[in-house]
Amino acid sequence: MPLSVVSPKTGVSFDDTSVAFSSKSNGQLKKTYWLFSMMNQVWLVKLGTFFIKLSLLLRLPVKGLIKTTLFNQFCGGEDIKECEKTIQYLAKSNVGTILDYSIEGEDDEKSFDKTANEISLTIEKASNNKAIPFSVFKVTGVGSTPLMEKIQAGEELHSSEQQAFERIKQRVDVLCKKAADLNVKIFVDAEESWIQNVIDQLAYDGMKKYNTQTPIVYNTFQMYRHDMLENLKKATREAKAAGYLLGVKLVRGAYFEKERLRAYENEYQDPIHATKEDTDRDYNKALEFCLENRDVISICLGTHNEHSCQLCIESMEKLHIPHNDPHVWFAQLLGMSDNISYNLANAGYNVAKYVPYGPVETVMPYLFRRAEENKSIAGQSSREYLLVKREVERRHQQRISQ
């Protein structure tokens, strides 16, 4: 895939680094360049990840170093208040914020209640700030993964487990209702296939109750699954028949290795497409299907894929959909694919960044995943690194010529 994609039909270029990094000072740009150049070294990422994990285990004072490097690049802050600077920073370029409470690994009722309360606070924050167009949560943040796995497998629940599941349903409903009451759109993130059916049902229950007048609840469709395009079409038929609006966030998928390994170990059909080309094909078919059925579907493209973003804006032109149509959004992760986010926002499209936040120690699993995916040539690393390098060189040449 080439570094950049330009569409003569829309005039939007993801190659324009002057727009992509316009909000960064020379100092900020050089810091970003240094970070991605480090992350572009596979051996360095492996070594650094090992020592960070060891330092945290031994409780060595490395928090300050982490916070000024990885954390500062990919996270908004340790709490909502600390994210305010990032929210305002993005808003200056007409890029919205999606506050994503990113604590992982806690699995008890007290933690579930705490997480639900924090997500509730993000909804309140969004209701008072036009720069925050969506809230988001993972169902596994407010309920037990093993319990949902047991439910999806069709196993009989003990009375205590049934009560725990009722609490999961209640937490999800409380969040969806609050979002509806405050007119805030909320994403239900997708997770592993062995619990996704349970999550889907919770999301559709929320849509039936709260998406009657405007799209509030959005479910997430992972298009690397070979059954997902048909699932999307089925969900659309059901929404039309039942008279509610379908909120759709389209992603490619985040659990590739786990899905492949579990299918192999448990000897069942791998739910993931055989090739990336198959995933790309279904993703693009899905986005076109959503635009063609916009009478019932509101869509957010959660993607770092330039070709899919160009296909979407070309399809919008063909269907005479305004750039700022409130039912079409694009979203990328903070600290990544600024060439997509800022160029789309500059052209008048609706764009938001996922802004993870939480205490440094508890968001480390998220940061490690960013480091891992960025070290891969086939992943994000080279593209991010080369784009930043290009802008550094462009500014240098500009200073020389002045």
N, C-alpha and C positions, 0 to 999 in steps of 0.2 A: 504494500500500500504506500503511495507517495506521502510525503510529509504533510502536504496541504491539499485542500480541495477547494476549487473555485467553480461557481456555477454562473455561466454567462446569462442564464435565464433570470437569476434573482439579483445578481450583482453583489452577493455576499461572499466575502473571501475569508476563509479561516487561516489564510497565510499572512494576514495583516497584523504583524506583531506590534506595530505602533499603537493600534487600538487595543490589542490583547493585553498589553502591559502598560497602558497609558496611566493607570492609577498608581503605578509603582515608581518611587523615586529611584535615582541611580543606585543609592545605597541598598534599598530593598531589592532591586533587581539583581545586584551583584551577590547578595546573600542567597537569593533563590537559585542563582546560577551555581554558586558553590555547593548548596545542598543537593541539587540534582546531579551535579558532577560526581559527588560522593556516592549518591545512590545508584549511579550508573556503573559503579564498580562492584561486581558480584561478590568478590572475596571480602570487600570492605563491609558490605551490607551484612553478610553472614557473621563476620567477626564482630561488628558493632552490635548486632542483635544479641549475640551470645553474651557479650560483656554487659549490655544493658540489663538483660534478664538476670544475670549473676549479681550485678550491683543492686538491683531491686530486691533480690532474694536475701542478700546480705545487709540490706538497708544502708547502703553506702549513699553519700550525698550527691546523687546525679540528677535530681529532679530539675535543678536550675538549668543544666546543660540540655536536658530533653526539652524543657519548656521553650527555650530560646531557639531550638532547631526544628526537630520533627513536629512537635506540638504546635509551635507557632505557625508552621506552614499548613498544617492540615486540620487544626482545631480552632474553635472560636474563643475558648476560655474554659475555666474550670467550673463556672456557673453561669446562669443567664445574665446576670449583671455584668460579668466580665466579657460577655459576647457583644455587648452594646457597641463597642468600638468597631468590631467586624461588621455588624449590621449596618452601621452608618457608612463605613468604608465602601461596602458593596453598593449601598443605595445611591451613592454619588454617581455611580456608573449605570444606574437603573437596573441593577441586579438584585433580586430578592434574596432573602435568607430563609432557610428551613432549619430550625433549631432541632438538632438530633441528639438527644440524651444517650450517650454511647457507653454507659457502664455495662460490662459483660461479666458473666460467670457467677452471678449471685442467684441462688435458687432456693428461696424460702419465702413464706407468706409475708414476713415483715419487709423483705426486700421488694416483693411484688407490690405491696401497698405504697412503699416509698417511691418506687419508679412510677407508678400510676399517678401519684401526687405531683411528681416532677413534670410529667407529661401534661398534666392539667395546668400547671403553671406556664408551660410553653404555649398552650392554647390561649390562656389569658393574655400573655405577652403579644401573641399574634393579633388578637382582637383589637388591641390598642395601637397597632403599628402597621401601616399599609406596606411597609418594606418586608413584612413577613407573610407571604401569601399562603403558606401551608404549615401544618404541624405534622408530626410523624411518630409512629411507635412500632415496636416489634411486639407481637403477642407473647413471645417467650420472655419478654421483660416483665410481663404482668401475670405470668402463669407458668406452671411446670412443664418442661419439655417432655420428660418421661411420661407424664400423665397424658399429654396430647398424643404422644406416640401410641400409647395403649388404647386410647379412644379410637384413633384412626385404624388400628389393627383389628378393631371390633371385639376387643377383650372386655369381659364383664368387670364393672367397677365395684369396689367396696363402697359402703355408705360414705366413708370419710373422703374417698376419691371423688365420688359424685358431688359431695359438698364443695370440694376444692374446685371442681370444674364449674360449678354454679358461681363461685367467686370470680373465676376467670371471665365468664360471660358477663357478670355484673360490672367488673372493672372495664371491660371493653365497651359495654353499653354506656357507662357513665362518661367515658371519654368521648364517644361519638355524640352523645346527647349534648355534652357541654360544647363541643365544636358546633353542633347545629344551633344551639341557643345563642352562641356568640358569632354565628355566621363565619366560621373558620373552616377551611377545607383541611381534611386530615387523611394522611396516607397510612394504610395498614401494610407494612413491609412484608415481602415474601420471605420464606425460609426454606428449610429442607423439605423434600418431597414427602417424606414419611410423616410429617405433621401438617403439610400444606392444606390438605382437605379440611382439616378442623379450622385452620385460619381462614380459609375461603368462606366457610359457612358463617363464621362470626362476622366477616366483612359484609357478606350479602345480607345477613340479618340487619346489620346497621344501615345498609343502603335502602332496604325496604321500609325502614322506619323514618330515615332522615333525608333521603334523596328524592322526595316527592316533588319538591318545588325547584330546588337547585342542587347541584352536585356537592355533597359535603364529604361523604366517605368514599375513598378511592382504594380499590384493591390493586395489588401488584402482580403483574404477569411476567414470569421468567421465560423468555422465548427460547432459551436453550433446551427447554423440554419439548420433545416431539409431539406431545399432546396439547400444547398450550394454545396454538392457533385455533384449534377446534373448541377448546375450553372458552376462549374469548368469544367466539361466535355463539356458543351455547349460552353464555352469560348475557350476551346482547339480546338474544331471543327471549330469554326469561325476563329480562328487565322490561322489554317492550310489552310482553304479555301481562306482566304484573303492574305496569304503570309507574315505574320509578326510573331514575336516571342512573347511568352506569359511570362511575368514576374509575378511570384506568390509568395506572402508571406502568409504562412499558420499560422493562429492563432486559438485558440479555441473560444474566444469572450470576450468582455469587458463590455457589457451592459446588463447583465443577468437580474438584478432586474428591470431596467427600461423597458426592453422589456416585461417581464412577467406582470408588473403592467399596462402598457399601453394597452396590448392586453385584459386584464381583464376588465379594465375600459371602453374601447371602443367596447367591445364585438366582437372581431374578432379572428381568429385562431392564437394562440400563434406561432410565427415563430421559437421558440427555442425548441430543442429536449426535450423530457420528462425527460430523465435521463442523468447523466454524462457519463454512459457507452455508450449510443447512440452517444454522442459527441465524445468520445474517438475512437469509432469504425469508424466514418466517417473521423475523423482527420487522422487516420492511413491508411485508404483506400485512402485518398487524397494524402498523401505523397508517397505511393507506386505508385499511378497513375501518379504522376508528374515524378518520377524517370523513370518509364517505357516509358514515352513520352518526354524524355529529348531532343529529336531532335527538339522540338518546345518550351519546357518549361524550364525556369530557376527558381529555387526554393530557398526560404529562410524559414526555420522552426523557426518561432517566438514562442518558447515554453519553459516552465520550467518543462515539463513532461519528466522524465527520460526514461520511457518506450518507448515513441515515438522517442526519440533521439536514443535509442538503436536499435529500429526497423529500423530507417533510415540507420544507419551505417551497420547493418546486411544486409539490402537490397542492399546497395552500394557494399558490398563485393560480394553478389550473382550476381550482374549485372556487376561486374568488373569495378566499377567506382572508380577512384583514390580518395584518401582522400581529396586531395586539388583541386578537380575538380572545376573550376571557376563558374560553374552553380549550385553548391549546397552549401548553407550557413546555419549556425545555428545562432540564436540571442536570447539573454536574456537581462533583464533589469539590469542596473548598480546597484550593491549592493545586488543582489539576484542570487541564483543558481550558485554561483561560482564553485561548485562541478561539474556542467555540463560544463560551459564555459571553465574553465582552463584545465580540463581533456581532453576535445575534442581538444582544441588548442594544448595541449601537444602531442596528438596523430597525429597531422598534418592536422586536419580538419579546414575548414574555419569558423571562429567564430567572432562575433561582439557583442558588448554591446550597447544597447540603452542608450545614455547619455543625459538625460533631462537637460536643462539649462534655465536660465532666472532669473530676479530679484526675491529675496526670497519671497516677498509679493505676486507676481503673480503666482508662482508655488506651492503655498500652497494647492490648490485643489488636485494637483497631489500627494503631500506628504501625505495628509490626506487619499487618497485612498490606498497608500502603507501601512500606519499604520493600516487602517481598515482591509485590506486583510491579513496582517501579524498577526493580533490578533486571527484569526480563526484557530482552530485546524485542520479544514478540508482544510485550505488554506496553506499558505506558512510558518507560524510562527514556528511551532515545528520543521519542517525539517531544516530551516535555523539555528535556535537556537541550535539544537542538533548537527548539523555538526560543528558549530563553537566551541561548548563545547567539542566535541570529539577532535578537533585539539588542543585546549588549554591543555587538559589532555594529549594528545600524546606528546606535547612539554615538558610538566612538567615531564613526565616519562623519556623522553630522557635526560633531564638535570640531573635527579637523577642517571641514569645509567652511565653517563659519568664520 
